[in-house]
Structures are given as structure tokens and as C-alpha cells.
Amino acid sequence: MDKQFRDNFFGKAVIDNTLEKVGGYVIEIPTLFKGRGKHPKAGLLKGRILPENITLNLAEDAPVPKCLMPGHN
């Protein structure tokens, strides 16, 4: 999936019939945290994000999307 498609598909939402930009929809992969300067967490491992760790901001009557990962919900 290229960045332009991802930004157009996930990065925008229709709110009150207006197309608005959404921020904070990308999750980073588990990796070594570098930090900048003398960051206290530099060198620590970033943990994996599981479906249970994510909160969706949905309408009261909106259906909850089904999780496709076996063993998670």
C-alpha cells in the first residue's frame, strides 16, 4: 500500500458533510527506540501493538469492525 493511497483512504473523514484531515492513524512497528539527544528511553524496545490496545472512536449505533487476527478481539 503506497503512502498516497493510505493518506487518502485512512487520513480523511467526512464530518458534517465536510472532508476533514485525520491525524494519528499510523502505528509504528516494534523496533529499537532511538530518541533524540539524551532521551531516558533511548535504547529500549518499542512493544508490539495488539488489537486489544486500540480504541476506536465510533458512533453509538456504528457496527464494531471484526478483528481478522486469530485469538484477538
N, C-alpha and C positions, 0 to 999 in steps of 0.2 A: 504494500500500500504506500503510495508516494505521499509526500508531505502536503502537496496542494489538495489532493483528494481528501486527506484526513482533516485538514483545516476547514475545507468547505462542508464536509459531512458532519463532523463532530464539533467544530468550532463555532457554529452558528445555531441560534434558536429563534423561533418565532414567538414573540411576546407581544400581546395586544396588537396583532397584525403588523408588527414591525420586526424586521430581521435584526437581531442583536448579536454581537460577538460574545462568545463564552470563553472564560479563562479557566485554566487549571484542569484540563481534561486529559492530560497525558501523564502516565505513570512511568517512572524510570525503572529500568531493570535492576536486579540486585547486583551491586558492584562495590568496589572499594571507594569509600568517601575520601576525596582529596582535601576539600576545604580550601580556603584562601588565607594566606598568612599563617598565624599561629592559632588555628582553629582547634578547640579542645577535642573535637570528634574526628580529627584528621587521622586516617589510617584505619578507621573502623569499617566494618562491613555493613552496607545498607541491606536491610532484610527484604525478603520477597513479600509482595502484597498479594493476599489471597482474596477471593470474592467476599468472604465474611468481614474483611476490613474496610469495605467500600460502602458508603451511604449514598443512596440515590435520592435526589430531591424530586419526588413525583407528586402529582395531584392526588387527592384523596381517592378519586374514582379511577385512576390510571392503573392498568394491569402491571404487575411486577414482572420484569423480564426473567425468563428461565435461565438458570446457570447451566452452561454447557460442559463444565468441568466435573467429571465423576467424583462423588464423595464430598462435594461442596454445595452450598446453597446461599 
